[in-house]
Amino acid sequence: TSSRQSSSFSAREATSGATELPSSAFGKMARRLIVALALSTASALVAPVPLASTARRQRPVVQESFGFDFAEDQAENTADGILGERRLKEEFIRSYKPTATVLEGKPYPVFQEVQEKRILSATVNSGLLQSLDNLGLGLGDVEKLLPFLDKFGLIGLVRKNLPLAIIATGYLLIEPAPFLLPVLGLLLSIPTAAWTAVAAVTTGAEIYLNAFASFEDAGLVSLLLAPLLLIAGVLSLVPTAIGAIKSLPPV
């Protein structure tokens, strides 16, 4: 009886082991399948990493001619000392003005440059104020312009663009002032009738050169006369501008 019980017990163990083996193998396969699906999904969400050879990008070639055949070559019409931004800033500009704004990025020192260049003394010695006084423009007339500056919002515009205004004032007015003030004082001392005559003659010459002249250098001569026409025209209108200022209502 005992031998029969042991044999039946071993048979049940063999049967249960046979039934459990396939179920455990199936579970392992299912887990592997789930892990494989998860890895494939994660790899699909990640952008592929390019190869080293394809990741390298070629630098674009920058040309001032923009690649056009008819454009001039910068190497032919530009001196070597200012060819390229690095040479222009680090070599050319630094050679004569080491403290330039374009090099250091600092604001233009307005008061320092005015003091070093003695702009106030140059204004008095140039005769500019005397020439304006002879034309009838005084400080009382300048006061009439102040309300119009407020009306058109010029002060607010300067406030919004203060760095640009400082740089423009420095490089357009203060830097050339030692040379510009004496020349301007001399030009304003010449009678207005003379400038009107020069403007009329220059205008006639421009019309003739552009419409009737047939010689080869007519265009070049016309181009050279253009600055004289502009200066004479502006100076001939100075009395008219001063008269318009004097006609403004008093402050």
C-alpha positions in Angstrom: 0.0 0.0 0.0 2.8 2.4 0.9 4.6 1.7 -2.4 1.4 2.4 -4.3 1.0 5.8 -2.5 4.6 6.8 -3.2 4.2 5.9 -6.9 1.0 7.8 -7.2 2.5 10.9 -5.4 5.5 10.9 -7.8 3.2 10.6 -10.7 1.2 13.7 -9.5 4.5 15.6 -9.1 5.6 14.7 -12.6 2.2 15.7 -14.0 2.2 19.1 -12.1 5.8 19.8 -13.2 4.9 19.0 -16.7 2.0 21.4 -16.6 4.0 24.2 -14.8 7.0 24.1 -17.2 5.1 25.4 -20.2 3.4 28.1 -18.2 6.7 29.5 -16.8 8.3 29.4 -20.3 5.3 31.3 -21.7 5.6 33.9 -19.0 9.3 34.5 -19.7 8.5 34.8 -23.5 5.7 37.3 -22.7 8.0 39.4 -20.5 10.7 39.5 -23.2 8.1 40.5 -25.8 6.9 43.4 -23.6 10.5 44.6 -23.0 11.3 44.4 -26.8 8.1 46.4 -27.6 9.0 49.1 -25.0 12.6 49.4 -26.3 11.4 49.7 -29.9 8.9 52.5 -28.9 11.5 54.4 -27.0 14.0 54.2 -29.8 11.4 55.5 -32.2 10.8 58.6 -30.0 14.5 59.5 -29.9 15.9 61.4 -32.9 18.6 59.4 -34.7 22.2 60.6 -34.1 23.9 61.6 -37.3 27.2 60.1 -38.1 30.3 62.2 -37.6 30.8 62.6 -41.3 27.3 63.9 -41.9 27.2 66.0 -38.7 30.0 68.3 -39.9 28.6 71.3 -41.7 30.5 73.3 -44.2 30.9 77.0 -43.4 29.2 79.2 -45.9 31.5 81.3 -48.1 30.6 85.0 -47.5 31.3 87.4 -50.4 30.6 91.1 -50.7 29.8 90.5 -54.3 26.9 88.1 -53.3 28.2 85.7 -55.9 27.3 87.8 -58.9 29.7 87.8 -61.8 29.1 91.5 -62.6 29.9 92.7 -59.1 33.3 94.0 -58.2 35.8 91.9 -56.4 36.5 93.2 -52.9 40.1 92.1 -53.1 40.7 94.3 -56.2 39.1 97.6 -55.0 39.9 97.5 -51.3 43.3 98.1 -49.7 44.8 95.2 -47.8 44.9 97.2 -44.5 41.0 97.5 -44.4 40.1 94.3 -46.2 37.8 92.3 -43.8 36.2 93.3 -40.5 39.1 92.0 -38.4 41.7 94.1 -40.2 39.5 97.1 -40.3 38.9 97.1 -36.6 41.9 95.5 -35.0 44.6 97.0 -37.3 43.4 100.1 -39.1 41.1 101.8 -36.6 43.2 100.7 -33.6 46.3 102.3 -35.2 44.9 105.8 -35.0 42.1 105.6 -32.3 42.6 102.8 -29.8 39.7 104.0 -27.7 37.2 104.0 -30.6 33.6 103.0 -29.7 33.6 100.3 -32.4 36.5 98.6 -30.6 35.6 99.0 -26.9 31.9 99.2 -27.1 31.8 102.1 -24.7 29.5 105.1 -25.1 31.0 108.1 -26.9 32.6 110.5 -24.4 30.8 113.6 -25.4 32.1 116.0 -22.8 35.6 114.6 -22.8 35.9 115.1 -26.5 34.4 118.6 -26.4 37.0 119.6 -23.8 40.0 117.9 -25.6 39.1 119.4 -29.0 38.2 122.8 -27.4 35.0 123.0 -29.4 33.7 126.1 -27.5 36.8 128.1 -28.2 36.8 126.9 -31.8 33.2 128.1 -32.2 34.1 131.6 -31.0 37.3 131.8 -33.1 35.7 130.5 -36.3 33.5 133.6 -36.7 30.4 131.4 -37.0 28.4 133.2 -34.4 29.3 136.6 -35.9 28.2 135.4 -39.4 24.9 134.2 -38.0 24.4 137.5 -36.2 25.1 139.4 -39.4 22.4 137.3 -41.1 20.0 138.3 -38.4 19.9 135.2 -36.3 20.2 135.7 -32.5 19.5 133.7 -29.4 16.0 135.1 -29.1 15.2 133.6 -32.5 16.6 130.2 -31.4 14.3 130.3 -28.4 11.3 130.3 -30.8 12.3 126.8 -32.0 12.1 125.2 -28.5 8.3 124.9 -28.4 8.3 123.2 -31.8 10.8 120.7 -30.6 8.5 119.8 -27.7 5.4 119.7 -30.0 6.9 117.3 -32.5 8.3 115.0 -29.8 12.0 115.4 -30.8 13.2 115.2 -27.2 11.2 112.0 -26.7 12.7 110.5 -29.9 16.2 111.3 -28.7 15.5 109.8 -25.3 14.3 106.5 -26.9 17.4 106.3 -29.1 19.9 107.9 -26.7 22.9 105.7 -27.5 22.4 106.2 -31.3 21.9 109.9 -30.8 25.1 110.2 -28.8 27.2 108.3 -31.3 25.7 110.3 -34.2 26.4 113.6 -32.5 29.9 112.5 -31.7 31.0 111.3 -35.0 29.0 113.6 -37.2 29.4 116.9 -35.3 32.1 116.7 -32.6 34.8 114.8 -34.5 34.8 117.0 -37.6 34.1 120.2 -35.6 37.7 121.5 -35.5 37.8 121.5 -39.3 34.1 122.1 -40.0 33.6 125.2 -37.8 36.1 127.5 -39.6 34.9 126.4 -43.0 31.3 127.0 -42.1 32.1 130.4 -40.6 33.9 131.3 -43.8 31.1 130.1 -46.1 28.4 132.0 -44.2 30.5 135.2 -44.3 30.2 135.2 -48.2 27.2 137.3 -49.3 24.1 135.3 -50.2 23.8 136.8 -53.6 27.1 135.2 -54.5 25.8 131.7 -53.5 22.6 132.3 -55.4 24.6 133.1 -58.6 26.8 130.0 -58.1 23.8 127.8 -57.6 22.2 129.3 -60.8 25.3 128.8 -62.9 25.9 125.3 -61.5 22.3 124.3 -62.3 22.7 125.5 -65.9 25.9 123.6 -66.2 24.3 120.4 -64.9 21.4 120.7 -67.4 23.8 121.2 -70.3 26.1 118.3 -69.3 23.2 115.9 -68.8 21.1 116.9 -71.8 23.3 118.4 -74.5 26.9 117.6 -73.9 28.4 115.0 -76.1 32.0 114.7 -74.9 33.2 111.6 -73.2 33.7 112.9 -69.6 30.4 114.8 -69.4 29.1 112.5 -66.8 32.2 112.8 -64.6 32.1 116.6 -64.8 28.4 116.6 -63.8 29.2 114.4 -60.9 32.0 116.6 -59.7 29.7 119.7 -59.9 26.9 118.1 -57.8 28.5 118.9 -54.4 29.0 122.5 -55.4 25.4 122.8 -56.5 24.2 121.3 -53.2 26.4 123.6 -51.0 25.5 126.7 -53.0 21.8 125.8 -53.0 21.7 125.3 -49.2 23.7 128.5 -48.4 21.5 130.6 -50.8 18.5 129.5 -48.7 19.9 130.4 -45.3 18.4 133.9 -45.3 15.0 132.4 -46.2 15.3 129.9 -43.3 16.3 132.6 -40.9 13.4 134.8 -42.0 11.0 131.9 -41.4 12.4 131.4 -37.9 12.1 135.2 -37.1 8.5 135.1 -38.2 7.6 132.5 -35.6 5.4 133.7 -32.6 7.4 134.9 -29.6 7.8 132.5 -26.7 
